[in-house]
Amino acid sequence: MVSIKTVAVLGGTGNLGPSIVRELVSAGFTVTGISRESSTNSTPIYPDVVAIKKVDYNSYDALLSVFTGQDAVVSVIGTAAVPSQKIAVDAAVAAGVKRFIPSEFGINTRKVRDLPIGKILAGKIGVVDYLQEKAKENEAFTWTGITTGLFFDWGLERTGLGVINHQDKTSTIIDSGNEKFPASTLAQIGRAVAKVLQHPDETANKYIATSSFQLSQNELIAVVEELTGQKYPVVKKEKSEDLNKAGEEKLAAGDWRAFIDFLRAYNNADGAGNAIKEEESANKLIGLEYEDLKEEVGKWVKRTQASA
Ligand SMILES: NC(=O)c1ccc[n+]([C@@H]2O[C@H](COP(=O)([O-])OP(=O)(O)OC[C@H]3O[C@@H](n4cnc5c(N)ncnc54)[C@H](OP(=O)(O)O)[C@@H]3O)[C@@H](O)[C@H]2O)c1
């Protein structure tokens, strides 16, 4: 049975990383935070118990040195840097790291290879393909990919998940608004990573799906209305086919903002079928409890009311 005690986190300083570092520390792992040499934001973000090492992500030797003695590497690097993880994978294999968790944490990239959105996610898809190859070549090296759906609390705060317009108390929906999609709070993703590393045998060489809950746009609007006591009327209805068309046009022009159009259509199109079904969910496998949509929206309502 594989045992994981030491964990290096790459790029744990961004939007998601701090939640992963926090949950790993609270689960008892010995965590080392790895940042770019050029990074200016690592020191104030990590808890005191986390050692910080700065390296050049393009230097195999530097990565080999910081990964030596680590049981697992968790990569939370930003989207732009995703392809650079291949050097980290090579260094992890050479350092004797037992588990590599790549920077996925979004839609299931295993399912979109042949879709237009897959062109934008080619870097992530390539890294998971590479991990599969390396695990075949080295029995002691394993990987786990984690799809989590949308960042729920982060997305609600920043963009109302593209549904809730908090400023003018209105809503926007795509198609009927009834299609369910998966979402996870940042803390839940942190717990998912910690629990994967606590269940290394069950999760070895697997691409797994975890979430806080599944929800639809209309369900989100209903809960926001219930908890705020205010109406958020739907003033804009978008069609998923128009979003896909807009995405194609942007992609053809080399504009990577196409991702947002594709993503909104991917999650919300009627019949998309991307909600995580119970039999596909790894929550049970790793002992991760679901969260409650109303409770999480309630936290957002409290925060927005406190800052009003
Ligand atoms: N599901 C969703 O709704 C959702 C939303 C956003 C992101 N994501 C995914 O979640 C993962 C983490 O995203 P995030 O938003 O937390 O990332 P982020 O904040 O953009 O970046 C995370 C860290 O990566 C490092 N980094 C940034 N640019 C880099 C570069 N050019 N080269 C090397 N390292 C760089 C930085 O760490 P240092 O400064 O410490 O080096 C940064 O703090 C990604 O896979 C992303 O696609 C999912």
The ligand as an SDF file (V2000), in Angstrom:
LIG
                    3D

 48 52  0  0  0  0  0  0  0  0999 V2000
  -13.2740   25.4000  -12.7320 N   0  0  0  0  0  0  0  0  0  0  0  0
  -13.1440   26.7000  -12.7830 C   0  0  0  0  0  0  0  0  0  0  0  0
  -14.1490   27.4570  -12.7140 O   0  0  0  0  0  0  0  0  0  0  0  0
  -11.7710   27.2870  -12.8810 C   0  0  0  0  0  0  0  0  0  0  0  0
  -11.5870   28.6630  -12.7440 C   0  0  0  0  0  0  0  0  0  0  0  0
  -10.2860   29.1600  -12.7980 C   0  0  0  0  0  0  0  0  0  0  0  0
   -9.2060   28.2860  -12.9870 C   0  0  0  0  0  0  0  0  0  0  0  0
   -9.4330   26.9610  -13.1320 N   0  0  0  0  0  0  0  0  0  0  0  0
   -8.3100   26.0040  -13.2940 C   0  0  0  0  0  0  0  0  0  0  0  0
   -7.7070   25.7940  -12.0000 O   0  0  0  0  0  0  0  0  0  0  0  0
   -6.2870   25.7070  -12.1020 C   0  0  0  0  0  0  0  0  0  0  0  0
   -5.6390   26.7940  -11.2440 C   0  0  0  0  0  0  0  0  0  0  0  0
   -6.1220   28.0370  -11.6850 O   0  0  0  0  0  0  0  0  0  0  0  0
   -5.9140   29.3870  -10.8520 P   0  0  0  0  0  0  0  0  0  0  0  0
   -6.9140   30.3590  -11.3690 O   0  0  0  0  0  0  0  0  0  0  0  0
   -5.8480   29.0830   -9.3960 O   0  0  0  0  0  0  0  0  0  0  0  0
   -4.4730   29.7910  -11.3900 O   0  0  0  0  0  0  0  0  0  0  0  0
   -3.7830   31.2430  -11.2980 P   0  0  0  0  0  0  0  0  0  0  0  0
   -4.2770   31.9300  -10.0740 O   0  0  0  0  0  0  0  0  0  0  0  0
   -3.9040   31.9330  -12.6030 O   0  0  0  0  0  0  0  0  0  0  0  0
   -2.2540   30.8230  -11.1590 O   0  0  0  0  0  0  0  0  0  0  0  0
   -1.8050   29.9500  -10.1270 C   0  0  0  0  0  0  0  0  0  0  0  0
   -0.3380   30.0890   -9.9110 C   0  0  0  0  0  0  0  0  0  0  0  0
    0.3670   29.6240  -11.0630 O   0  0  0  0  0  0  0  0  0  0  0  0
    1.6210   30.3110  -11.1230 C   0  0  0  0  0  0  0  0  0  0  0  0
    1.7190   30.9210  -12.4740 N   0  0  0  0  0  0  0  0  0  0  0  0
    0.9770   31.9170  -12.9920 C   0  0  0  0  0  0  0  0  0  0  0  0
    1.3830   32.2170  -14.2520 N   0  0  0  0  0  0  0  0  0  0  0  0
    2.4020   31.3920  -14.5140 C   0  0  0  0  0  0  0  0  0  0  0  0
    3.2410   31.2200  -15.6300 C   0  0  0  0  0  0  0  0  0  0  0  0
    3.1120   31.9470  -16.7490 N   0  0  0  0  0  0  0  0  0  0  0  0
    4.1940   30.2610  -15.5630 N   0  0  0  0  0  0  0  0  0  0  0  0
    4.3290   29.5130  -14.4610 C   0  0  0  0  0  0  0  0  0  0  0  0
    3.5490   29.6490  -13.3590 N   0  0  0  0  0  0  0  0  0  0  0  0
    2.6040   30.5710  -13.3800 C   0  0  0  0  0  0  0  0  0  0  0  0
    1.6160   31.3870  -10.0410 C   0  0  0  0  0  0  0  0  0  0  0  0
    2.2860   30.8550   -8.9060 O   0  0  0  0  0  0  0  0  0  0  0  0
    3.6620   31.4930   -8.3560 P   0  0  0  0  0  0  0  0  0  0  0  0
    3.5460   32.9810   -8.5030 O   0  0  0  0  0  0  0  0  0  0  0  0
    3.6880   31.0420   -6.9380 O   0  0  0  0  0  0  0  0  0  0  0  0
    4.7310   30.9090   -9.1980 O   0  0  0  0  0  0  0  0  0  0  0  0
    0.1320   31.5350   -9.7430 C   0  0  0  0  0  0  0  0  0  0  0  0
   -0.1210   32.0080   -8.4450 O   0  0  0  0  0  0  0  0  0  0  0  0
   -5.9780   25.8340  -13.5920 C   0  0  0  0  0  0  0  0  0  0  0  0
   -5.8860   24.5340  -14.1220 O   0  0  0  0  0  0  0  0  0  0  0  0
   -7.1910   26.5330  -14.1680 C   0  0  0  0  0  0  0  0  0  0  0  0
   -7.4470   26.2140  -15.5220 O   0  0  0  0  0  0  0  0  0  0  0  0
  -10.6780   26.4380  -13.0660 C   0  0  0  0  0  0  0  0  0  0  0  0
  1  2  1  0
  2  3  2  0
  2  4  1  0
  4  5  1  0
  4 48  2  0
  5  6  2  0
  6  7  1  0
  7  8  2  0
  8  9  1  0
  8 48  1  0
  9 10  1  0
  9 46  1  0
 10 11  1  0
 11 12  1  0
 11 44  1  0
 12 13  1  0
 13 14  1  0
 14 15  2  0
 14 16  1  0
 14 17  1  0
 17 18  1  0
 18 19  2  0
 18 20  1  0
 18 21  1  0
 21 22  1  0
 22 23  1  0
 23 24  1  0
 23 42  1  0
 24 25  1  0
 25 26  1  0
 25 36  1  0
 26 27  1  0
 26 35  1  0
 27 28  2  0
 28 29  1  0
 29 30  1  0
 29 35  2  0
 30 31  1  0
 30 32  2  0
 32 33  1  0
 33 34  2  0
 34 35  1  0
 36 37  1  0
 36 42  1  0
 37 38  1  0
 38 39  2  0
 38 40  1  0
 38 41  1  0
 42 43  1  0
 44 45  1  0
 44 46  1  0
 46 47  1  0
M  CHG  2   8   1  16  -1
M  END
$$$$
